[in-house]
């Protein structure tokens, strides 16, 4: 038999004693909580013996059934995201951008980034402008850095390209926007 040093033997004895105390408390506390004074029957036995449900129990059952009916009718459940994504919406299915309403504002604020084409870049009086044409080809507009479009804004205008920040409504992406670069000559 291997002899252990005295301090290890003392430590293992203390640990064993502490484990027994914890075990005794775990068993004793629930047993004490279940004890009732002598002469009183448990509540469930009194009701079962009489064969009748108490009025409070009937009200509770009616409330539960009414709540289930509201949920099934679609009236009882509401989810408040409070800035978070809805956990019941699948992240695997990409959401489509909502269709733009029929009436967008006139001019630059009504342009969608995906619908414009860069036709030219100008520098006048120390400021840089880009000429863009909408998809309907009827009008062209001069835009500059900071201009707000329907679904984003102009971030920068560099020689040969315009950079936009487009708002994205997709719960599967981390950032709520994406950077779109439109070239002056997209063919090259």
ABEGO torsion letter per residue (X at the ends): XBBBBAAAAAAAAAAAAAAAAAAAAAAAAAAAAABBBBGBBBAAAAAAAAGBBBAAAAAAAAAAAAAAAAAAAGAABBBBAGGBBBAABBAABBBBBBBBBABBBBEAAABBAAABBBABBBBBGGBBBBBBBBAAGABBBBBBBGBBBAAEBBABBBBGBBBBBBBBBBAABABABBBBBBBABAAX
